[in-house]
Amino acid sequence: MIQALSMIASKNSDAVTEAESEDYVTFVVEGQMFGIPVVSVQDILIPERIAPISLAPPEVKGAINLRMRLGLPKHGSDECMGVTVEHRNEPYTLQVDEIGDVISLSRDLYEEVPGTLDPVWRKFALGVFRLDSRLMVVLDVTQLLNLGKD
């Protein structure tokens, strides 16, 4: 999987040199595009590969339900994906609505979190990139996974 991510990233990075850019794995939750630096992503999972947790409530599928953590309603479908990241030497899989692409973005385009961003999303954002058709929020995985410390 990482090899596939690397191949996609290298195709997208021709226009911007490595020193000036960073590669992000993108995904969508409730219509909002998010990105995590590709170096932080260990795997992309499909629902069959997410291991269940015994006696867990239905919204916990062995993964961190990103929709719930962001205060969003339950997804209307079981068609979801997972993005696995590492936090404190432990793997966590974030359940997302849709996986996007790996994109290379110039660091010059990075902006601070705007005050107009939804307050819940702002709490878990490092910054944003204004892309042609949408805003990509750079997810602060450390803050998101600070479970029980909000």
LUMFIPA-842139 format. One record per residue: x, y, z of N, C-alpha, C, CB in turn; residue number from 1; chain; residue in one letter. Coordinates in pm, 1 decimal, padded with zeros to 6 digits. Each point is the difference from the previous one (the first is absolute). Last residue first. Glycine has a CB too. Example, Ala and Ser with C-alpha at 12.3 -4.5 7.8 and 13.67 -1.06 7.14 Angstrom:
<pts>
PT   n_east  n_north     n_up  ca_east ca_north    ca_up   c_east  c_north     c_up  cb_east cb_north    cb_up   i ch aa
PT  01285.0 -00225.0  00708.0  00082.0  00119.0  00006.0 -00077.0  00109.0  00073.0  00118.4 -00062.8 -00214.5   2  A  S
PT -00089.4 -00509.2  00207.5 -00089.0  00119.0  00000.0  00090.0  00120.0  00000.0 -00189.2 -00117.3  00124.6   1  A  A
</pts>
This chain:
<pts>
PT   n_east  n_north     n_up  ca_east ca_north    ca_up   c_east  c_north     c_up  cb_east cb_north    cb_up   i ch aa
PT -01032.2  01599.7  02642.1 -00062.0  00122.7 -00053.7 -00077.0  00071.6  00107.0 -00015.3 -00103.5 -00224.4 150  A  D
PT  00268.9 -00334.0  00221.4  00069.3  00118.7  00052.7 -00058.5  00128.3 -00053.9  00206.1 -00134.1  00020.7 149  A  K
PT -00318.6 -00338.1 -00135.7 -00030.7  00023.4  00140.0  00065.8  00122.8  00059.2 -00026.8 -00240.2  00019.3 148  A  G
PT  00254.6  00069.8 -00451.1 -00129.0 -00051.1  00046.9 -00016.9  00023.7  00149.3  00003.7 -00173.1 -00180.6 147  A  L
PT  00291.3  00339.7 -00220.7  00012.5  00028.2  00142.8 -00131.5 -00039.7  00067.1  00165.6  00191.5 -00041.0 146  A  N
PT -00084.9 -00199.1 -00439.0  00014.9 -00124.6  00075.0  00030.3  00021.4  00147.0  00077.8 -00104.4 -00207.8 145  A  L
PT -00129.2  00476.2 -00095.9 -00116.9 -00086.0 -00020.8  00006.0 -00123.2  00086.9 -00017.2  00082.4 -00232.6 144  A  L
PT  00390.2  00208.5  00221.5 -00112.8  00059.2  00073.8 -00123.7 -00088.6 -00010.8  00092.0  00230.5 -00042.5 143  A  Q
PT  00280.6 -00365.5 -00208.8  00033.0 -00004.1  00142.5 -00115.0  00054.6  00083.5  00243.2  00025.3 -00055.5 142  A  T
PT -00268.1  00004.9 -00417.3 -00024.3 -00134.9  00048.7  00027.7 -00010.3  00149.7  00058.3 -00089.7 -00226.3 141  A  V
PT -00199.6  00487.1 -00104.3  00095.9 -00013.9  00108.5 -00027.7 -00133.7  00068.4  00018.1  00254.0  00033.3 140  A  D
PT -00134.0 -00080.3 -00559.6 -00044.2 -00057.2  00126.5  00115.2 -00011.9  00099.2 -00178.2 -00124.6 -00122.4 139  A  L
PT  00055.6  00458.8 -00300.8  00107.5 -00089.4  00041.2 -00031.9 -00045.8  00142.6  00173.4  00116.7 -00150.9 138  A  V
PT -00513.0  00053.6 -00252.8  00040.9  00019.4  00138.4  00107.9 -00101.9  00032.1 -00229.0  00088.7  00065.7 137  A  V
PT  00036.0  00144.1 -00537.8  00049.9 -00122.1  00062.2  00051.1  00035.2  00139.2  00061.5 -00101.7 -00225.8 136  A  M
PT -00430.5  00322.4 -00151.9  00093.8  00024.8  00108.2  00043.8 -00135.2  00056.5 -00107.6  00225.6  00054.6 135  A  L
PT -00065.7 -00126.2 -00581.5 -00040.4 -00021.4  00139.2  00111.9  00032.5  00097.0 -00157.0 -00175.8 -00076.6 134  A  R
PT  00177.3  00209.6 -00417.4 -00143.2 -00019.7  00018.1 -00044.4 -00016.5  00144.6  00002.0 -00101.7 -00221.3 133  A  S
PT  00464.4  00207.0  00089.3 -00086.3  00059.6 -00103.4 -00148.2 -00009.7  00033.4  00173.7 -00057.2 -00166.6 132  A  D
PT  00128.0  00041.1  00592.8  00019.1 -00061.9 -00130.8 -00097.5  00062.5 -00098.5  00077.8 -00216.6  00105.8 131  A  L
PT  00151.1  00338.7  00386.2 -00112.2  00037.5 -00086.3  00031.5 -00053.6 -00139.2 -00055.0  00210.8  00137.1 130  A  R
PT  00217.9 -00377.7  00367.9  00043.9  00033.6 -00135.0 -00125.4  00035.8 -00077.7  00205.1 -00154.4  00009.4 129  A  F
PT -00073.0  00144.7  00556.0 -00081.4 -00030.6 -00117.6  00077.6  00030.7 -00127.8 -00209.6  00049.2  00130.8 128  A  V
PT  00298.5 -00192.3  00437.7 -00003.2  00107.5 -00097.6 -00084.9 -00043.2 -00117.7  00227.2  00081.5  00072.0 127  A  G
PT -00200.4 -00330.6  00334.3  00130.1  00066.8  00008.2  00002.8  00124.1 -00087.7  00109.8 -00219.9  00046.9 126  A  L
PT -00543.4 -00048.6  00209.1  00068.0  00043.1 -00122.6  00134.8  00064.7  00031.0 -00223.0  00033.5 -00109.3 125  A  A
PT -00154.9 -00193.7  00404.0  00084.2 -00110.0 -00046.8  00078.1  00034.5 -00126.5 -00162.8 -00156.3  00101.3 124  A  F
PT -00138.8  00468.7  00113.7  00067.5 -00061.2  00114.7  00099.6 -00108.1 -00043.8 -00203.1  00047.9  00139.6 123  A  K
PT -00094.0  00157.2 -00450.4  00113.4  00088.2  00032.8  00084.2 -00060.0  00112.9 -00134.8  00201.2 -00072.3 122  A  R
PT -00275.4 -00402.0 -00051.0  00107.6 -00033.6 -00094.4  00124.6  00081.6  00030.4 -00170.0 -00057.2 -00176.1 121  A  W
PT -00209.7  00153.1  00429.8  00041.4 -00137.6  00029.2  00116.0 -00038.8 -00090.1 -00234.1 -00059.9  00071.8 120  A  V
PT  00029.7  00488.2 -00142.6  00079.9 -00008.4  00122.8  00048.1 -00141.1  00034.6 -00128.0  00194.3  00079.7 119  A  P
PT  00045.6 -00014.1 -00587.2 -00084.2 -00056.1  00106.3  00085.2 -00020.3  00126.1 -00150.4 -00115.1 -00171.8 118  A  D
PT  00329.0  00485.1 -00152.7 -00013.1 -00145.9 -00004.3 -00083.0 -00046.4  00118.2  00222.0 -00022.5 -00117.6 117  A  L
PT -00078.3  00480.5  00041.1 -00132.4 -00035.9 -00050.2 -00021.4 -00151.2 -00009.8 -00000.2  00213.8 -00125.5 116  A  T
PT  00416.9  00006.6  00251.2 -00098.7  00014.0  00106.9 -00139.5 -00041.7 -00041.8  00136.3  00183.1  00089.7 115  A  G
PT  00318.2 -00391.2 -00317.6 -00083.7  00120.7 -00002.0 -00102.1 -00001.3  00113.2  00030.2  00014.2 -00247.9 114  A  P
PT  00475.1 -00235.2  00225.5 -00140.8 -00038.8  00006.6 -00085.8  00126.7  00001.8  00057.5 -00215.4  00124.4 113  A  V
PT  00414.6  00251.1 -00367.6 -00047.7 -00025.8  00135.7 -00148.3 -00036.9 -00006.2  00171.3  00161.1  00098.6 112  A  E
PT  00116.6 -00262.1 -00536.0 -00053.7  00112.8  00076.0 -00037.0 -00043.7  00140.8 -00085.3  00103.8 -00211.6 111  A  E
PT  00386.9 -00257.3 -00277.0 -00049.3 -00034.5  00133.3 -00045.4  00125.9  00073.2  00154.3 -00199.4  00008.2 110  A  Y
PT  00070.7  00173.6 -00442.3 -00145.4  00009.5 -00003.9 -00065.0 -00029.6  00135.6  00010.7 -00065.5 -00239.9 109  A  L
PT  00465.8  00030.3  00148.5 -00038.6  00141.8 -00011.7 -00151.0  00019.1  00003.3  00206.8  00040.0 -00132.1 108  A  D
PT  00008.1 -00470.0  00114.9 -00008.7  00053.7  00136.8 -00039.4  00148.1 -00000.4  00174.0 -00166.2  00073.4 107  A  R
PT -00317.4 -00187.0 -00460.0  00105.9  00094.0  00032.2 -00020.7  00053.3  00141.6  00024.5  00062.6 -00244.1 106  A  S
PT -00203.0 -00550.6  00079.1 -00038.3  00140.5  00010.6  00119.5  00085.3  00042.0 -00234.9 -00068.4  00058.1 105  A  L
PT  00053.0 -00446.6 -00263.5  00118.3  00073.8  00041.4 -00034.9  00148.1 -00002.7  00157.8 -00179.7 -00089.4 104  A  S
PT -00471.3 -00295.5  00149.0  00032.0  00121.6 -00074.8  00122.2  00067.5  00060.0 -00242.2  00029.5 -00060.9 103  A  I
PT -00078.3 -00508.8  00033.9  00120.6  00053.2  00062.2  00037.7  00120.6 -00084.7  00080.3 -00228.9  00092.8 102  A  V
PT -00600.0  00081.8 -00053.3  00127.6 -00028.2 -00064.9  00114.7  00037.7  00091.5 -00103.5  00037.3 -00224.6 101  A  D
PT -00381.1 -00174.8  00417.7  00029.9  00080.5 -00118.3  00129.5 -00046.6 -00063.9 -00120.5  00195.9  00100.3 100  A  G
PT -00285.7 -00438.2  00219.9  00142.7  00026.0 -00016.2  00020.0  00080.4 -00128.1  00062.0 -00213.7  00124.3  99  A  I
PT -00506.7  00178.2  00223.3  00055.5 -00022.2 -00133.7  00149.2  00033.1 -00000.2 -00224.3  00052.5 -00105.7  98  A  E
PT -00046.2 -00056.5  00510.9 -00104.1 -00025.6 -00099.6  00057.8 -00042.3 -00134.5 -00143.9  00165.8  00116.4  97  A  D
PT  00391.1 -00277.1  00362.2 -00032.7  00116.9 -00081.6 -00105.3 -00037.6 -00103.6  00232.1  00094.0  00034.3  96  A  V
PT  00050.1 -00264.6  00450.3 -00105.7 -00033.7 -00094.7 -00042.9  00127.6 -00071.9 -00078.3 -00195.0  00144.0  95  A  Q
PT  00557.5  00056.4  00088.8 -00105.0  00101.5 -00000.9 -00102.2 -00037.9 -00106.1  00160.9  00180.4  00079.3  94  A  L
PT  00222.0 -00459.6  00225.2 -00064.4  00013.1 -00130.2 -00116.4  00097.1  00011.9  00068.3 -00234.9 -00064.9  93  A  T
PT  00428.8  00123.5  00331.6 -00140.2  00039.8  00012.0 -00055.7  00011.6 -00141.3  00039.7  00124.0  00221.2  92  A  Y
PT  00429.8 -00340.6  00063.9 -00075.7  00031.7 -00121.9 -00146.0  00034.3  00033.3  00151.6 -00153.1 -00132.4  91  A  P
PT  00307.4  00236.7  00440.4 -00117.8 -00086.4 -00014.8 -00072.2  00036.6 -00128.8 -00023.7 -00023.4  00251.4  90  A  E
PT  00409.5  00261.7 -00051.2  00040.1 -00136.4 -00035.4 -00114.7 -00100.2 -00007.0  00214.7  00051.6  00105.3  89  A  N
PT -00288.7  00423.4 -00046.9  00065.0 -00056.7  00119.4  00029.9 -00149.1 -00018.4 -00119.1  00169.7  00142.8  88  A  R
PT -00140.1 -00051.5 -00527.5  00000.3  00101.4  00105.6  00054.6 -00066.9  00125.2 -00199.0  00127.4 -00100.4  87  A  H
PT  00111.4 -00206.9 -00477.1  00064.0 -00041.3  00123.9  00000.8  00117.2  00097.4  00143.2 -00168.4 -00123.5  86  A  E
PT -00499.8  00014.7 -00297.7  00111.1  00086.8  00038.0  00061.4 -00055.6  00128.9 -00108.9  00205.0 -00110.0  85  A  V
PT -00269.9 -00338.2 -00317.0  00074.5 -00041.4  00118.6  00120.9  00089.9  00019.4 -00077.1 -00237.1 -00030.6  84  A  T
PT -00432.9  00256.5 -00209.5  00136.6  00048.8 -00018.0  00074.0 -00032.3  00129.9 -00070.0  00188.7 -00163.6  83  A  V
PT -00409.0 -00381.7 -00099.1  00078.4  00033.0  00117.2  00139.7  00045.0 -00038.5 -00132.5 -00163.8  00132.2  82  A  G
PT -00420.1  00136.6 -00340.1  00139.4 -00042.7 -00012.0  00071.4  00037.1  00129.4 -00001.3  00028.6 -00254.3  81  A  M
PT -00544.0 -00138.5  00075.4  00097.3  00095.7  00051.3  00138.7 -00060.0 -00015.2 -00167.9  00096.6  00163.9  80  A  C
PT -00368.9 -00220.3 -00224.5  00105.9  00018.2 -00098.5  00094.5  00109.3  00048.1 -00153.3 -00074.0 -00187.5  79  A  E
PT -00261.5 -00059.0  00395.7  00116.1 -00072.0  00050.8  00117.7  00010.0 -00095.8 -00152.6 -00156.0  00120.2  78  A  D
PT -00247.6  00537.2 -00048.8  00035.5 -00121.8 -00071.8  00117.2 -00067.6  00067.3 -00084.2  00097.9 -00213.7  77  A  S
PT -00104.6  00333.3  00344.1 -00118.2 -00075.0 -00039.8  00029.4 -00133.2 -00064.0 -00109.5  00213.5 -00028.5  76  A  G
PT  00395.4  00065.4  00416.8 -00005.0 -00012.9 -00145.9 -00115.8 -00091.6 -00035.9  00250.8  00036.4 -00021.5  75  A  H
PT -00252.1  00263.2  00475.2  00042.5 -00130.0 -00052.5 -00016.0 -00002.7 -00151.1 -00064.7 -00112.1  00215.7  74  A  K
PT  00133.7  00598.0 -00002.3 -00094.5 -00111.3  00011.5  00058.3 -00127.8 -00061.0 -00191.7  00163.3 -00007.7  73  A  P
PT  00525.1  00200.4  00228.0 -00087.1 -00010.8 -00116.8 -00096.2 -00116.5  00017.9  00179.3  00098.8 -00147.1  72  A  L
PT  00214.5  00080.9  00421.1 -00134.8  00042.3  00037.2 -00099.2 -00005.5 -00114.8  00103.5  00144.2  00169.3  71  A  G
PT  00371.7 -00287.2 -00144.8 -00021.8  00136.1 -00049.7 -00141.4  00050.5  00029.7  00167.2 -00045.2 -00179.7  70  A  L
PT -00040.7 -00394.1  00298.7  00098.6  00085.6  00067.3 -00016.0  00145.7 -00041.4  00158.5 -00193.4  00010.5  69  A  R
PT -00419.1 -00138.6 -00226.5 -00045.6  00019.3  00137.3  00093.1  00096.5  00073.8 -00100.4 -00231.7  00000.4  68  A  M
PT  00221.3  00109.5 -00437.4 -00125.7  00076.3 -00003.9 -00046.1  00031.6  00142.5 -00064.5 -00110.8 -00219.0  67  A  R
PT  00436.1 -00174.4  00157.9  00033.7  00140.3 -00016.9 -00124.5  00087.3 -00002.9  00204.7 -00067.6 -00124.2  66  A  L
PT -00094.1 -00407.5  00350.0 -00102.4  00052.3 -00088.2  00019.6  00151.2 -00009.6 -00163.0 -00187.4  00060.9  65  A  N
PT  00519.7 -00216.9  00039.2 -00049.4  00126.4  00053.4 -00103.2  00052.9 -00098.9  00220.3  00050.9  00121.9  64  A  I
PT -00155.9 -00579.2 -00089.1  00065.5  00118.4 -00053.6 -00052.1  00122.0  00073.8  00028.5 -00108.8 -00226.6  63  A  A
PT -00202.5 -00329.2  00268.3  00142.5 -00030.1  00010.0  00082.3  00115.9 -00051.6 -00048.1 -00243.2 -00025.6  62  A  G
PT -00412.3  00291.1  00032.8  00024.5 -00116.8 -00084.4  00145.8 -00043.0  00008.5 -00183.9  00072.9 -00154.1  61  A  K
PT -00222.9  00243.4  00405.0  00142.1 -00033.7  00008.8  00021.6 -00130.6 -00075.2  00026.0  00118.6  00224.8  60  A  V
PT -00462.5  00058.4 -00177.0  00076.4  00100.4 -00075.1  00150.8 -00023.2  00006.9 -00182.8  00162.0  00045.2  59  A  E
PT -00140.3 -00445.9  00193.6 -00003.7 -00017.1 -00145.6  00082.0  00102.4 -00078.5 -00223.1 -00096.1  00032.3  58  A  P
PT  00379.0 -00037.3  00469.0 -00124.8  00051.6 -00057.4  00005.5 -00005.7 -00152.5 -00031.5  00150.8  00199.9  57  A  P
PT  00314.9 -00515.3  00068.9  00005.6  00144.1 -00025.9 -00134.7  00047.1 -00054.2  00249.1 -00012.8 -00045.9  56  A  A
PT -00099.8 -00452.3  00158.3 -00082.4  00075.8  00095.1  00006.3  00151.2 -00016.6  00034.6 -00185.4  00155.0  55  A  L
PT  00347.0 -00058.2 -00413.3 -00106.5 -00068.1  00073.8 -00066.7  00094.0  00099.8  00122.3 -00216.7 -00026.9  54  A  S
PT  00108.8  00365.2 -00433.8  00036.2 -00005.9  00141.7 -00118.4 -00060.1  00073.9  00155.8  00202.6 -00016.7  53  A  I
PT  00027.0 -00246.3 -00532.2 -00097.2  00045.2  00100.0  00055.4 -00012.7  00142.1 -00185.4 -00067.6 -00154.6  52  A  P
PT  00467.7  00157.8 -00316.1 -00033.9 -00102.3  00099.1 -00098.3  00054.1  00102.2  00224.4 -00104.8 -00031.8  51  A  A
PT -00131.2  00225.9 -00496.0  00002.2  00065.0  00130.8 -00048.5 -00101.7  00102.5 -00040.4  00231.8 -00100.7  50  A  I
PT  00051.0 -00315.0 -00374.4  00129.9 -00017.8  00064.4  00009.3  00070.1  00135.2  00099.8 -00019.3 -00225.6  49  A  R
PT -00484.3  00038.8 -00072.1  00019.9 -00140.9  00035.5  00128.9 -00021.1  00078.2 -00127.4 -00065.0 -00203.7  48  A  E
PT  00012.6  00510.0  00025.5 -00073.0 -00046.3  00118.4  00023.9 -00145.4  00040.4 -00167.6  00164.0 -00063.3  47  A  P
PT  00563.8  00087.5 -00179.1 -00140.0 -00010.8 -00040.9 -00074.9 -00066.1  00115.5  00058.9 -00016.3 -00250.4  46  A  I
PT  00420.4  00322.7  00258.5 -00076.3 -00123.4  00020.0 -00139.0  00009.5 -00059.9  00128.8 -00041.9  00207.9  45  A  L
PT  00411.9  00251.9 -00215.9 -00137.4  00036.6 -00033.5 -00078.6 -00130.2  00006.3  00067.1  00201.0 -00149.7  44  A  I
PT  00426.5 -00039.3  00397.9 -00080.2 -00086.1 -00085.5 -00134.0  00065.6 -00028.9  00113.6 -00203.2  00093.8  43  A  D
PT  00253.6  00423.1  00143.3  00055.3 -00134.8 -00011.0 -00076.7 -00085.7 -00099.1  00077.2  00018.5  00234.3  42  A  Q
PT  00028.4  00540.1 -00143.7 -00100.4 -00101.9 -00032.9  00068.1 -00134.9 -00018.7 -00147.2  00173.9 -00109.2  41  A  V
PT  00374.2  00250.2  00189.6 -00070.7 -00040.7  00121.2 -00097.5 -00115.2 -00023.4  00023.2  00232.8  00080.5  40  A  S
PT  00230.0 -00012.7 -00430.4  00095.6 -00069.4  00086.8 -00064.8 -00048.2  00129.5  00182.2  00139.7 -00097.2  39  A  V
PT -00421.4  00129.4 -00219.9  00012.1 -00139.4 -00044.1  00096.6 -00078.5  00088.5 -00049.9  00072.8 -00234.2  38  A  V
PT -00243.0  00348.8  00411.9  00125.7 -00023.6 -00070.6  00019.7 -00149.2 -00029.0  00098.4  00203.4  00111.1  37  A  P
PT -00586.3 -00022.7 -00084.5  00099.4 -00039.6  00099.3  00130.1 -00019.5 -00077.1 -00173.0 -00112.5  00156.5  36  A  I
PT -00348.8  00367.6 -00237.1  00126.9 -00056.2 -00044.4  00087.7 -00031.5  00118.8 -00016.0  00127.1 -00213.8  35  A  G
PT -00545.2 -00018.2  00044.6  00106.3  00003.8  00098.9  00126.4 -00056.5 -00062.1 -00165.6 -00022.2  00189.6  34  A  F
PT -00363.2  00226.0 -00339.4  00125.7 -00065.2 -00036.1  00103.1  00022.7  00110.1 -00050.3  00030.3 -00245.9  33  A  M
PT -00511.9 -00048.2  00260.6  00120.2  00081.4  00024.0  00124.0 -00080.7 -00034.7 -00117.6  00128.8  00182.4  32  A  Q
PT -00336.7 -00308.6 -00195.3  00019.4  00097.4 -00106.4  00123.4  00088.8  00016.0 -00243.1 -00003.2 -00025.2  31  A  G
PT  00136.8 -00353.6  00335.3 -00114.8  00092.5 -00004.2  00022.1  00112.9 -00100.6 -00047.8 -00053.6  00240.0  30  A  E
PT  00466.6 -00184.4 -00219.0 -00094.2 -00031.6  00107.0 -00107.4  00106.9 -00004.3  00177.8 -00113.4  00145.8  29  A  V
PT  00271.2 -00081.7 -00468.8 -00117.6  00084.1  00019.5 -00083.3 -00055.4  00115.3 -00001.3  00063.5 -00245.4  28  A  V
PT  00559.1 -00064.7  00061.5 -00123.8 -00075.9  00021.5 -00111.3  00098.0  00031.9  00127.5 -00203.0  00083.0  27  A  F
PT  00446.7  00152.8 -00250.3 -00124.3  00075.5  00021.1 -00117.0 -00095.5  00019.6  00089.3  00190.2 -00138.8  26  A  T
PT  00478.0 -00159.8  00194.2 -00108.0 -00092.9 -00032.2 -00127.6  00075.7  00031.9  00138.4 -00213.4  00049.2  25  A  V
PT  00341.6  00456.6 -00174.9 -00109.9 -00027.0  00092.4 -00090.6 -00109.0 -00055.1  00009.8  00236.6  00081.9  24  A  Y
PT  00523.2  00019.1 -00133.6 -00102.5 -00088.2 -00054.1 -00101.9 -00033.1  00107.7  00164.5 -00095.6 -00164.1  23  A  D
PT  00169.8  00543.6  00073.8 -00025.7 -00113.4  00087.8 -00113.6 -00080.0 -00061.9  00078.5  00126.2  00208.3  22  A  E
PT  00323.6  00276.4 -00373.6 -00133.4 -00058.4  00008.0 -00007.0 -00111.4  00103.0 -00035.1  00058.7 -00238.2  21  A  S
PT  00430.6  00199.0  00090.7 -00103.8  00102.8  00007.1 -00138.8 -00056.7  00024.4  00137.9  00136.7 -00151.0  20  A  E
PT  00259.3 -00408.2  00095.3  00033.2  00094.1  00107.4 -00110.0  00104.0  00020.4  00242.2 -00034.1 -00050.9  19  A  A
PT -00267.7 -00287.3 -00312.4 -00022.7 -00059.0  00131.4  00023.4  00098.4  00114.0  00065.6 -00218.1 -00096.0  18  A  E
PT -00218.3  00411.7 -00383.4  00113.0 -00076.7  00052.4 -00030.1 -00048.2  00141.7  00159.1  00133.2 -00143.4  17  A  T
PT -00519.1 -00048.0 -00259.3  00051.3  00063.9  00120.0  00114.1 -00084.9  00055.4 -00226.7  00103.8  00050.7  16  A  V
PT -00008.6 -00233.7 -00446.7 -00003.0  00146.0 -00012.2  00065.0  00071.0  00118.3 -00207.6 -00024.1 -00132.6  15  A  A
PT  00157.1 -00464.1  00107.9  00087.8  00050.0 -00105.3  00010.0  00152.2 -00001.2 -00058.7 -00200.6 -00132.9  14  A  D
PT -00203.4 -00130.1  00418.7  00094.3  00098.1  00052.7  00093.3  00058.3 -00105.3 -00012.1 -00120.6  00213.5  13  A  S
PT -00340.7 -00237.5 -00249.2 -00061.4  00130.0  00026.0  00101.2  00107.6  00037.5 -00202.9 -00120.6  00072.3  12  A  N
PT  00329.6 -00336.9 -00152.0 -00063.1  00049.6 -00122.5 -00052.5  00141.9  00018.1 -00061.5 -00234.6 -00060.5  11  A  K
PT  00237.9  00003.9  00433.0  00106.5  00042.9 -00090.2 -00056.3  00051.7 -00131.6  00153.0 -00166.6  00105.3  10  A  S
PT -00451.9 -00009.0  00219.3  00058.8  00126.1  00044.6  00106.7  00047.2 -00096.6 -00047.6 -00062.1  00236.5   9  A  A
PT -00145.3 -00360.5 -00307.6 -00096.2  00106.6 -00029.4  00059.7  00135.1  00035.9 -00191.9 -00157.5  00040.8   8  A  I
PT  00445.8 -00218.0  00070.3 -00006.5  00015.2 -00145.4 -00095.4  00112.8 -00038.7  00051.1 -00244.4 -00027.0   7  A  M
PT -00016.4  00123.4  00482.5  00121.4  00067.9 -00046.4 -00003.3  00024.1 -00149.6  00126.6 -00105.3  00185.7   6  A  S
PT -00473.1 -00146.0  00013.6 -00011.1  00141.2  00038.8  00120.4  00077.9 -00051.2 -00132.0 -00063.8  00205.1   5  A  L
PT  00139.7 -00399.3 -00266.1 -00100.1  00061.0 -00087.5 -00015.4  00148.4  00031.8 -00119.9 -00220.4 -00017.7   4  A  A
PT  00398.8 -00028.2  00297.5  00061.5  00012.5 -00132.1 -00096.4  00066.4 -00096.7  00139.4 -00204.0  00043.1   3  A  Q
PT -00298.3  00097.2  00381.2  00087.6  00117.0  00006.5  00068.1  00021.9 -00134.3  00037.1 -00038.5  00245.8   2  A  I
PT -00299.5 -00346.5 -00204.8 -00082.1  00120.0  00000.0  00086.6  00126.5  00000.0 -00180.1 -00126.7  00121.1   1  A  M
</pts>
